[in-house]
Amino acid sequence: MDAGGKRRYPVPVGLKEQLQRDLQDAMRQQDEPRKIAIRLTLTAIKMSEVEKGSELDDAAVLTQIAKQVKQRRESIDAYKKAERQDLVAQEESELAVLQTYLPKQLSREELTQAVREVVDETGATGPRDKGKVMPILIKRLAGRAEGREINEVVMELLGSLGGTNEDHD
């Protein structure tokens, strides 16, 4: 331990434990958006653990965080349509907090490359093979890309492969 009573070499902690520590820090610092976002996320994690009947591993915690991020984005869209800028700002600040816990998001190019690899692996030849490609990508890219964005790239790529029976003369 150093003179400040802290460990010099931090002990690795799980994502859930990190969230709990960050919640305590947010409470001490009276950081409301951070406190609210983390508290809601921890509640979602706890509900999932009760449902599952056991503690979640880091991958499952990451999934819960990603769900919270998606929920914030949907709320932001709804509040913008309702012209509630005050609520948009609140949701955006919570979104910013939650995004710090997610792994770096893939760029469009990286996502396209990952989709190409899975298309090659599965032998997909057109839009009808979306069911072969999507489950693999969702699992592989968990937390690094949203399902909606993965779907867009899959449909673009599979659509460009043909798979339709139309002749364009």
LOVOFI-276067 format. One record per atom (N, C-alpha, C): residue in one letter; atom name; x, y, z. Coordinates in steps of 0.02 Angstrom, whole numbers, m for minus. Each point is the difference from the previous one (the first is absolute). Example, Ala and Ser with C-alpha at 12.3 -4.5 7.8 and 13.67 -1.06 7.14 Angstrom:
residues 2
+---------+-------+--------+--------+--------+
: residuo : atomo :      u :      v :      w :
+---------+-------+--------+--------+--------+
:       A :     N :    660 :   m284 :    390 :
:       A :    CA :    m45 :     59 :      0 :
:       A :     C :     45 :     60 :      0 :
:       S :     N :    m18 :     53 :    m36 :
:       S :    CA :     42 :     59 :      3 :
:       S :     C :    m39 :     55 :     37 :
+---------+-------+--------+--------+--------+
end
This chain:
residues 169
+---------+-------+--------+--------+--------+
: residuo : atomo :      u :      v :      w :
+---------+-------+--------+--------+--------+
:       M :     N :     42 :    m59 :      0 :
:       M :    CA :    m42 :     59 :      0 :
:       M :     C :     44 :     62 :      0 :
:       D :     N :    m26 :     53 :    m32 :
:       D :    CA :     38 :     63 :     m1 :
:       D :     C :    m21 :     43 :     59 :
:       A :     N :     28 :     60 :      4 :
:       A :    CA :    m13 :     45 :     57 :
:       A :     C :    m74 :     19 :      5 :
:       G :     N :    m36 :      0 :    m55 :
:       G :    CA :    m70 :     19 :      1 :
:       G :     C :    m47 :    m57 :     19 :
:       G :     N :     28 :    m58 :     15 :
:       G :    CA :    m40 :    m57 :     20 :
:       G :     C :    m28 :    m40 :    m59 :
:       K :     N :     19 :     19 :    m60 :
:       K :    CA :    m25 :    m36 :    m59 :
:       K :     C :     52 :    m52 :    m22 :
:       R :     N :    m25 :    m52 :    m32 :
:       R :    CA :     46 :    m50 :    m27 :
:       R :     C :     38 :     29 :    m58 :
:       R :     N :     64 :    m18 :     m3 :
:       R :    CA :     40 :     23 :    m56 :
:       R :     C :    m19 :    m37 :    m64 :
:       Y :     N :    m13 :    m63 :      6 :
:       Y :    CA :    m17 :    m42 :    m56 :
:       Y :     C :    m72 :    m21 :      8 :
:       P :     N :    m44 :     30 :    m40 :
:       P :    CA :    m71 :    m15 :      9 :
:       P :     C :    m15 :    m73 :    m13 :
:       V :     N :    m42 :    m28 :     43 :
:       V :    CA :    m22 :    m68 :     m9 :
:       V :     C :    m53 :      0 :    m55 :
:       P :     N :      7 :    m45 :    m50 :
:       P :    CA :    m50 :     m1 :    m53 :
:       P :     C :    m70 :    m14 :     29 :
:       V :     N :    m48 :     39 :    m21 :
:       V :    CA :    m68 :    m11 :     23 :
:       V :     C :    m45 :    m12 :    m60 :
:       G :     N :    m56 :    m33 :     14 :
:       G :    CA :    m49 :    m11 :    m53 :
:       G :     C :    m36 :     64 :    m17 :
:       L :     N :    m35 :     m2 :    m54 :
:       L :    CA :    m37 :     59 :    m24 :
:       L :     C :    m54 :     21 :     50 :
:       K :     N :    m34 :    m48 :     29 :
:       K :    CA :    m52 :     16 :     49 :
:       K :     C :     30 :     35 :     61 :
:       E :     N :     56 :    m26 :     24 :
:       E :    CA :     33 :     31 :     58 :
:       E :     C :     24 :     70 :    m17 :
:       Q :     N :     24 :      9 :    m62 :
:       Q :    CA :     21 :     66 :    m21 :
:       Q :     C :    m58 :     49 :     m1 :
:       L :     N :    m58 :    m23 :    m23 :
:       L :    CA :    m60 :     42 :      0 :
:       L :     C :    m18 :     20 :     72 :
:       Q :     N :      4 :    m48 :     46 :
:       Q :    CA :    m17 :     15 :     69 :
:       Q :     C :     49 :     51 :     30 :
:       R :     N :     63 :     m7 :    m15 :
:       R :    CA :     50 :     49 :     24 :
:       R :     C :    m13 :     69 :    m31 :
:       D :     N :    m15 :      0 :    m64 :
:       D :    CA :    m13 :     63 :    m34 :
:       D :     C :    m63 :     34 :     26 :
:       L :     N :    m49 :    m41 :     20 :
:       L :    CA :    m61 :     28 :     30 :
:       L :     C :     17 :     36 :     65 :
:       Q :     N :     41 :    m32 :     40 :
:       Q :    CA :     21 :     32 :     63 :
:       Q :     C :     36 :     66 :    m13 :
:       D :     N :     45 :      0 :    m49 :
:       D :    CA :     36 :     61 :    m18 :
:       D :     C :    m48 :     54 :    m24 :
:       A :     N :    m48 :    m19 :    m42 :
:       A :    CA :    m49 :     48 :    m26 :
:       A :     C :    m41 :     30 :     57 :
:       M :     N :    m17 :    m41 :     49 :
:       M :    CA :    m38 :     24 :     57 :
:       M :     C :     42 :     50 :     41 :
:       R :     N :     63 :    m17 :     11 :
:       R :    CA :     45 :     45 :     37 :
:       R :     C :      8 :     67 :    m36 :
:       Q :     N :      5 :     m4 :    m66 :
:       Q :    CA :     12 :     60 :    m40 :
:       Q :     C :    m65 :     36 :    m19 :
:       Q :     N :    m56 :    m28 :     20 :
:       Q :    CA :    m66 :     27 :    m15 :
:       Q :     C :    m10 :     10 :    m75 :
:       D :     N :     22 :    m50 :    m38 :
:       D :    CA :     m6 :      0 :    m73 :
:       D :     C :    m65 :    m36 :    m17 :
:       E :     N :    m54 :     38 :     m5 :
:       E :    CA :    m67 :    m29 :    m10 :
:       E :     C :     m8 :    m42 :    m63 :
:       P :     N :     19 :     25 :    m60 :
:       P :    CA :     m9 :    m42 :    m60 :
:       P :     C :     37 :    m67 :      5 :
:       R :     N :     60 :      3 :     26 :
:       R :    CA :     41 :    m61 :      7 :
:       R :     C :    m33 :    m47 :     51 :
:       K :     N :    m22 :     28 :     56 :
:       K :    CA :    m31 :    m39 :     53 :
:       K :     C :    m64 :    m34 :    m26 :
:       I :     N :    m42 :     37 :    m36 :
:       I :    CA :    m62 :    m27 :    m26 :
:       I :     C :     13 :    m55 :    m50 :
:       A :     N :     45 :     13 :    m48 :
:       A :    CA :     15 :    m49 :    m52 :
:       A :     C :     27 :    m65 :     30 :
:       I :     N :     47 :      5 :     46 :
:       I :    CA :     30 :    m59 :     30 :
:       I :     C :    m50 :    m37 :     43 :
:       R :     N :    m39 :     37 :     38 :
:       R :    CA :    m50 :    m31 :     43 :
:       R :     C :    m52 :    m39 :    m41 :
:       L :     N :    m24 :     29 :    m54 :
:       L :    CA :    m49 :    m35 :    m43 :
:       L :     C :     31 :    m62 :    m32 :
:       T :     N :     63 :      6 :    m19 :
:       T :    CA :     35 :    m57 :    m30 :
:       T :     C :      9 :    m56 :     51 :
:       L :     N :     20 :     17 :     61 :
:       L :    CA :      8 :    m50 :     52 :
:       L :     C :    m67 :    m34 :     16 :
:       T :     N :    m54 :     38 :     m3 :
:       T :    CA :    m66 :    m28 :     12 :
:       T :     C :    m17 :    m50 :    m55 :
:       A :     N :     14 :     17 :    m62 :
:       A :    CA :    m13 :    m45 :    m56 :
:       A :     C :     42 :    m64 :      7 :
:       I :     N :     62 :      8 :     22 :
:       I :    CA :     44 :    m58 :     11 :
:       I :     C :    m29 :    m45 :     54 :
:       K :     N :    m21 :     31 :     55 :
:       K :    CA :    m28 :    m38 :     56 :
:       K :     C :    m63 :    m38 :    m21 :
:       M :     N :    m44 :     34 :    m39 :
:       M :    CA :    m61 :    m33 :    m24 :
:       M :     C :     18 :    m60 :    m44 :
:       S :     N :     49 :      8 :    m42 :
:       S :    CA :     22 :    m54 :    m44 :
:       S :     C :     29 :    m58 :     41 :
:       E :     N :     37 :     16 :     52 :
:       E :    CA :     28 :    m52 :     43 :
:       E :     C :    m55 :    m39 :     36 :
:       V :     N :    m51 :     36 :     24 :
:       V :    CA :    m56 :    m33 :     33 :
:       V :     C :    m37 :    m46 :    m49 :
:       E :     N :    m10 :     25 :    m60 :
:       E :    CA :    m33 :    m39 :    m53 :
:       E :     C :     40 :    m63 :    m17 :
:       K :     N :     66 :      9 :     m4 :
:       K :    CA :     44 :    m55 :    m19 :
:       K :     C :     12 :    m48 :     59 :
:       G :     N :     m1 :     27 :     60 :
:       G :    CA :     11 :    m41 :     59 :
:       G :     C :     73 :     m5 :     19 :
:       S :     N :     43 :     41 :    m31 :
:       S :    CA :     71 :      1 :     17 :
:       S :     C :     30 :     67 :    m20 :
:       E :     N :     61 :     12 :     23 :
:       E :    CA :     34 :     63 :    m18 :
:       E :     C :     19 :      0 :    m73 :
:       L :     N :      0 :     60 :    m29 :
:       L :    CA :     19 :      7 :    m70 :
:       L :     C :     75 :      7 :     m7 :
:       D :     N :     27 :    m29 :    m53 :
:       D :    CA :     71 :     10 :    m15 :
:       D :     C :      7 :     67 :    m36 :
:       D :     N :     62 :     19 :    m14 :
:       D :    CA :     12 :     65 :    m31 :
:       D :     C :    m33 :      7 :    m68 :
:       A :     N :     m3 :    m55 :    m39 :
:       A :    CA :    m32 :      3 :    m66 :
:       A :     C :    m74 :     16 :      7 :
:       A :     N :    m33 :    m31 :     49 :
:       A :    CA :    m71 :     12 :     10 :
:       A :     C :    m12 :     71 :     28 :
:       V :     N :     46 :     23 :     42 :
:       V :    CA :     m5 :     69 :     26 :
:       V :     C :      7 :     49 :    m58 :
:       L :     N :     46 :    m14 :    m45 :
:       L :    CA :     10 :     41 :    m59 :
:       L :     C :    m64 :      2 :    m43 :
:       T :     N :    m33 :    m56 :     m6 :
:       T :    CA :    m63 :     m3 :    m37 :
:       T :     C :    m52 :     45 :     33 :
:       Q :     N :     m2 :     m1 :     66 :
:       Q :    CA :    m48 :     43 :     36 :
:       Q :     C :     16 :     74 :    m11 :
:       I :     N :     64 :     16 :      1 :
:       I :    CA :     20 :     70 :    m13 :
:       I :     C :    m20 :     20 :    m70 :
:       A :     N :     12 :    m45 :    m48 :
:       A :    CA :    m18 :     15 :    m70 :
:       A :     C :    m76 :     11 :     m6 :
:       K :     N :    m39 :    m39 :     36 :
:       K :    CA :    m73 :     10 :      0 :
:       K :     C :    m18 :     69 :     28 :
:       Q :     N :     35 :     20 :     52 :
:       Q :    CA :    m13 :     66 :     30 :
:       Q :     C :     18 :     55 :    m50 :
:       V :     N :     54 :     m9 :    m37 :
:       V :    CA :     21 :     49 :    m50 :
:       V :     C :    m54 :      5 :    m55 :
:       K :     N :    m23 :    m58 :    m23 :
:       K :    CA :    m52 :     m1 :    m51 :
:       K :     C :    m63 :     35 :     25 :
:       Q :     N :    m18 :    m12 :     62 :
:       Q :    CA :    m59 :     31 :     30 :
:       Q :     C :      8 :     76 :      2 :
:       R :     N :     60 :     23 :     17 :
:       R :    CA :     12 :     73 :      2 :
:       R :     C :     m7 :     30 :    m70 :
:       R :     N :     28 :    m34 :    m50 :
:       R :    CA :     m5 :     26 :    m68 :
:       R :     C :    m72 :      4 :    m24 :
:       E :     N :    m39 :    m51 :     16 :
:       E :    CA :    m71 :      1 :    m19 :
:       E :     C :    m37 :     56 :     36 :
:       S :     N :     17 :     11 :     64 :
:       S :    CA :    m32 :     54 :     38 :
:       S :     C :     18 :     68 :    m29 :
:       I :     N :     64 :      8 :    m19 :
:       I :    CA :     22 :     63 :    m30 :
:       I :     C :    m40 :     14 :    m63 :
:       D :     N :     m9 :    m50 :    m43 :
:       D :    CA :    m40 :      9 :    m61 :
:       D :     C :    m71 :     21 :     16 :
:       A :     N :    m30 :    m34 :     49 :
:       A :    CA :    m70 :     15 :     18 :
:       A :     C :     m5 :     70 :     29 :
:       Y :     N :     47 :     19 :     42 :
:       Y :    CA :     m3 :     67 :     31 :
:       Y :     C :     12 :     55 :    m51 :
:       K :     N :     42 :    m14 :    m50 :
:       K :    CA :     11 :     49 :    m53 :
:       K :     C :    m64 :     12 :    m39 :
:       K :     N :    m35 :    m55 :    m15 :
:       K :    CA :    m64 :      6 :    m37 :
:       K :     C :    m51 :     39 :     41 :
:       A :     N :      2 :     m9 :     66 :
:       A :    CA :    m47 :     35 :     45 :
:       A :     C :     25 :     70 :     18 :
:       E :     N :     57 :     19 :    m28 :
:       E :    CA :     31 :     66 :     13 :
:       E :     C :     11 :     12 :     75 :
:       R :     N :     26 :    m51 :     35 :
:       R :    CA :     16 :      5 :     70 :
:       R :     C :     76 :      2 :      8 :
:       Q :     N :     29 :     57 :    m15 :
:       Q :    CA :     73 :      8 :      0 :
:       Q :     C :     30 :    m13 :     69 :
:       D :     N :    m38 :     17 :     54 :
:       D :    CA :     25 :    m13 :     67 :
:       D :     C :     12 :    m75 :     12 :
:       L :     N :    m47 :    m42 :    m23 :
:       L :    CA :      7 :    m72 :      8 :
:       L :     C :     52 :    m28 :    m48 :
:       V :     N :      6 :     30 :    m59 :
:       V :    CA :     52 :    m22 :    m48 :
:       V :     C :     69 :     10 :     32 :
:       A :     N :     10 :     57 :     31 :
:       A :    CA :     65 :     15 :     31 :
:       A :     C :     15 :    m49 :     57 :
:       Q :     N :    m51 :    m16 :     39 :
:       Q :    CA :      9 :    m47 :     56 :
:       Q :     C :     19 :    m69 :    m26 :
:       E :     N :    m36 :    m24 :    m51 :
:       E :    CA :     13 :    m66 :    m28 :
:       E :     C :     69 :     m2 :    m33 :
:       E :     N :     19 :     54 :    m34 :
:       E :    CA :     65 :      3 :    m33 :
:       E :     C :     57 :     m3 :     51 :
:       S :     N :     m9 :     33 :     57 :
:       S :    CA :     53 :     m2 :     51 :
:       S :     C :      5 :    m71 :     30 :
:       E :     N :    m57 :    m33 :      9 :
:       E :    CA :      2 :    m69 :     25 :
:       E :     C :     30 :    m47 :    m52 :
:       L :     N :    m16 :     12 :    m63 :
:       L :    CA :     28 :    m40 :    m55 :
:       L :     C :     76 :      5 :     m1 :
:       A :     N :     25 :     61 :      9 :
:       A :    CA :     73 :     11 :      0 :
:       A :     C :     33 :    m40 :     56 :
:       V :     N :    m33 :     m3 :     58 :
:       V :    CA :     28 :    m38 :     56 :
:       V :     C :      3 :    m74 :    m18 :
:       L :     N :    m55 :    m26 :    m26 :
:       L :    CA :     m3 :    m72 :    m14 :
:       L :     C :     48 :    m21 :    m55 :
:       Q :     N :     11 :     44 :    m48 :
:       Q :    CA :     45 :    m18 :    m56 :
:       Q :     C :     73 :     m9 :     24 :
:       T :     N :     17 :     28 :     57 :
:       T :    CA :     68 :     m9 :     25 :
:       T :     C :     14 :    m72 :     21 :
:       Y :     N :    m53 :    m38 :     12 :
:       Y :    CA :      8 :    m70 :     22 :
:       Y :     C :      0 :    m49 :    m58 :
:       L :     N :    m20 :     23 :    m58 :
:       L :    CA :     m2 :    m44 :    m58 :
:       L :     C :     68 :     m2 :    m35 :
:       P :     N :     16 :    m56 :    m32 :
:       P :    CA :     62 :     m2 :    m38 :
:       P :     C :     m5 :     49 :    m59 :
:       K :     N :     57 :     16 :    m28 :
:       K :    CA :      2 :     46 :    m58 :
:       K :     C :    m46 :    m28 :    m54 :
:       Q :     N :    m42 :     43 :    m26 :
:       Q :    CA :    m47 :    m20 :    m53 :
:       Q :     C :     38 :     m8 :    m66 :
:       L :     N :    m21 :    m48 :    m39 :
:       L :    CA :     31 :    m12 :    m65 :
:       L :     C :    m18 :     56 :    m48 :
:       S :     N :     47 :     18 :    m43 :
:       S :    CA :    m15 :     48 :    m53 :
:       S :     C :    m41 :    m37 :    m53 :
:       R :     N :    m29 :     38 :    m45 :
:       R :    CA :    m40 :    m31 :    m54 :
:       R :     C :     43 :    m47 :    m41 :
:       E :     N :     63 :     20 :    m13 :
:       E :    CA :     46 :    m42 :    m39 :
:       E :     C :     16 :    m65 :     37 :
:       E :     N :     13 :      4 :     65 :
:       E :    CA :     15 :    m60 :     39 :
:       E :     C :    m61 :    m46 :      3 :
:       L :     N :    m58 :     30 :      6 :
:       L :    CA :    m61 :    m40 :      1 :
:       L :     C :    m11 :    m35 :    m67 :
:       T :     N :     10 :     36 :    m54 :
:       T :    CA :     m8 :    m29 :    m67 :
:       T :     C :     49 :    m58 :     m9 :
:       Q :     N :     62 :      8 :     24 :
:       Q :    CA :     49 :    m54 :     m5 :
:       Q :     C :    m22 :    m61 :     39 :
:       A :     N :    m26 :     10 :     61 :
:       A :    CA :    m24 :    m56 :     41 :
:       A :     C :    m58 :    m36 :    m35 :
:       V :     N :    m45 :     39 :    m30 :
:       V :    CA :    m56 :    m30 :    m36 :
:       V :     C :     25 :    m41 :    m59 :
:       R :     N :     48 :     27 :    m38 :
:       R :    CA :     28 :    m37 :    m57 :
:       R :     C :     29 :    m67 :     22 :
:       E :     N :     36 :      1 :     56 :
:       E :    CA :     31 :    m62 :     25 :
:       E :     C :    m53 :    m52 :     16 :
:       V :     N :    m54 :     21 :     33 :
:       V :    CA :    m52 :    m48 :     19 :
:       V :     C :    m38 :    m23 :    m62 :
:       V :     N :    m10 :     44 :    m48 :
:       V :    CA :    m33 :    m20 :    m63 :
:       V :     C :     42 :    m53 :    m34 :
:       D :     N :     66 :     10 :     m2 :
:       D :    CA :     45 :    m50 :    m30 :
:       D :     C :     m2 :    m66 :     38 :
:       E :     N :      1 :      4 :     68 :
:       E :    CA :      0 :    m60 :     41 :
:       E :     C :    m64 :    m41 :    m10 :
:       T :     N :    m57 :     35 :     m5 :
:       T :    CA :    m64 :    m35 :     m4 :
:       T :     C :    m20 :    m18 :    m71 :
:       G :     N :     34 :     30 :    m49 :
:       G :    CA :    m18 :    m12 :    m69 :
:       G :     C :    m64 :     35 :    m21 :
:       A :     N :    m18 :     52 :     35 :
:       A :    CA :    m61 :     37 :    m16 :
:       A :     C :      5 :     30 :    m70 :
:       T :     N :    m57 :     m3 :    m37 :
:       T :    CA :      2 :     23 :    m69 :
:       T :     C :    m50 :     55 :    m15 :
:       G :     N :    m42 :     17 :     47 :
:       G :    CA :    m49 :     53 :    m12 :
:       G :     C :    m41 :     15 :     62 :
:       P :     N :    m48 :     45 :     m7 :
:       P :    CA :    m41 :     22 :     57 :
:       P :     C :    m36 :    m57 :     37 :
:       R :     N :    m14 :    m55 :    m35 :
:       R :    CA :    m34 :    m56 :     32 :
:       R :     C :     44 :    m34 :     54 :
:       D :     N :     65 :     11 :     m4 :
:       D :    CA :     47 :    m31 :     47 :
:       D :     C :     13 :     44 :     62 :
:       K :     N :    m38 :     52 :      8 :
:       K :    CA :      8 :     45 :     58 :
:       K :     C :     m4 :    m40 :     65 :
:       G :     N :    m43 :    m49 :      4 :
:       G :    CA :     m9 :    m41 :     60 :
:       G :     C :     62 :    m40 :     18 :
:       K :     N :     42 :    m15 :    m49 :
:       K :    CA :     63 :    m35 :     14 :
:       K :     C :     52 :     47 :     29 :
:       V :     N :      0 :     62 :    m24 :
:       V :    CA :     53 :     47 :     15 :
:       V :     C :    m12 :     39 :     65 :
:       M :     N :    m61 :     23 :     10 :
:       M :    CA :    m15 :     44 :     57 :
:       M :     C :     17 :    m29 :     69 :
:       P :     N :    m21 :    m62 :     16 :
:       P :    CA :     14 :    m25 :     67 :
:       P :     C :     75 :     m3 :     16 :
:       I :     N :     39 :    m18 :    m49 :
:       I :    CA :     73 :     m4 :      9 :
:       I :     C :     28 :     70 :     14 :
:       L :     N :    m22 :     48 :    m40 :
:       L :    CA :     25 :     69 :      8 :
:       L :     C :    m22 :     31 :     66 :
:       I :     N :    m62 :    m11 :     20 :
:       I :    CA :    m25 :     28 :     63 :
:       I :     C :     43 :    m25 :     57 :
:       K :     N :     15 :    m65 :     m1 :
:       K :    CA :     41 :    m29 :     54 :
:       K :     C :     72 :     26 :     m2 :
:       R :     N :     29 :      2 :    m60 :
:       R :    CA :     69 :     20 :     m8 :
:       R :     C :     12 :     74 :     15 :
:       L :     N :    m49 :     41 :    m16 :
:       L :    CA :     10 :     73 :      6 :
:       L :     C :    m36 :     30 :     60 :
:       A :     N :    m20 :    m43 :     46 :
:       A :    CA :    m38 :     24 :     59 :
:       A :     C :     35 :     59 :     34 :
:       G :     N :    m38 :     53 :      8 :
:       G :    CA :     26 :     59 :     34 :
:       G :     C :     41 :     46 :    m44 :
:       R :     N :     20 :    m24 :    m59 :
:       R :    CA :     43 :     41 :    m43 :
:       R :     C :    m37 :     29 :    m60 :
:       A :     N :    m62 :    m23 :    m10 :
:       A :    CA :    m42 :     27 :    m54 :
:       A :     C :    m73 :    m15 :     17 :
:       E :     N :    m44 :     46 :    m18 :
:       E :    CA :    m71 :     m9 :     13 :
:       E :     C :    m30 :    m47 :    m51 :
:       G :     N :    m49 :    m38 :     21 :
:       G :    CA :    m34 :    m47 :    m45 :
:       G :     C :    m28 :     33 :    m62 :
:       R :     N :    m28 :     60 :      9 :
:       R :    CA :    m29 :     37 :    m56 :
:       R :     C :     53 :     15 :    m53 :
:       E :     N :     59 :     21 :     23 :
:       E :    CA :     54 :     16 :    m47 :
:       E :     C :     28 :    m63 :    m33 :
:       I :     N :      6 :    m54 :     39 :
:       I :    CA :     22 :    m63 :    m29 :
:       I :     C :    m48 :    m22 :    m54 :
:       N :     N :    m65 :      5 :     14 :
:       N :    CA :    m52 :    m19 :    m48 :
:       N :     C :      5 :     41 :    m64 :
:       E :     N :     12 :     65 :      6 :
:       E :    CA :      6 :     43 :    m59 :
:       E :     C :     57 :    m24 :    m45 :
:       V :     N :     58 :    m13 :     30 :
:       V :    CA :     59 :    m20 :    m39 :
:       V :     C :    m12 :    m69 :    m31 :
:       V :     N :    m30 :    m46 :     39 :
:       V :    CA :    m14 :    m67 :    m27 :
:       V :     C :    m46 :      5 :    m60 :
:       M :     N :    m53 :     40 :      5 :
:       M :    CA :    m47 :      6 :    m56 :
:       M :     C :     32 :     33 :    m61 :
:       E :     N :     43 :     50 :     12 :
:       E :    CA :     35 :     32 :    m56 :
:       E :     C :     45 :    m50 :    m35 :
:       L :     N :     39 :    m37 :     40 :
:       L :    CA :     48 :    m46 :    m29 :
:       L :     C :    m34 :    m60 :    m34 :
:       L :     N :    m49 :    m29 :     34 :
:       L :    CA :    m35 :    m56 :    m30 :
:       L :     C :    m40 :     21 :    m61 :
:       G :     N :    m28 :     61 :      2 :
:       G :    CA :    m36 :     26 :    m58 :
:       G :     C :     46 :     10 :    m60 :
:       S :     N :     62 :     19 :     12 :
:       S :    CA :     47 :     11 :    m54 :
:       S :     C :     26 :    m65 :    m29 :
:       L :     N :     m8 :    m55 :     38 :
:       L :    CA :     23 :    m66 :    m25 :
:       L :     C :    m48 :    m28 :    m52 :
:       G :     N :    m58 :     30 :     m4 :
:       G :    CA :    m49 :    m27 :    m47 :
:       G :     C :    m55 :    m33 :     40 :
:       G :     N :    m10 :    m63 :    m13 :
:       G :    CA :    m50 :    m36 :     36 :
:       G :     C :    m71 :     15 :    m23 :
:       T :     N :     m8 :     49 :    m45 :
:       T :    CA :    m65 :     13 :    m28 :
:       T :     C :     m2 :    m30 :    m70 :
:       N :     N :    m59 :    m13 :    m24 :
:       N :    CA :     m7 :    m31 :    m65 :
:       N :     C :    m20 :     50 :    m54 :
:       E :     N :     12 :     63 :     12 :
:       E :    CA :    m17 :     52 :    m49 :
:       E :     C :     57 :     10 :    m49 :
:       D :     N :    m17 :      6 :    m64 :
:       D :    CA :     49 :     17 :    m51 :
:       D :     C :     m3 :     74 :    m13 :
:       H :     N :     56 :     33 :     m1 :
:       H :    CA :      3 :     72 :    m13 :
:       H :     C :     34 :     11 :    m68 :
:       D :     N :    m39 :     m2 :    m54 :
:       D :    CA :     29 :      9 :    m67 :
:       D :     C :     m3 :     71 :    m21 :
+---------+-------+--------+--------+--------+
end
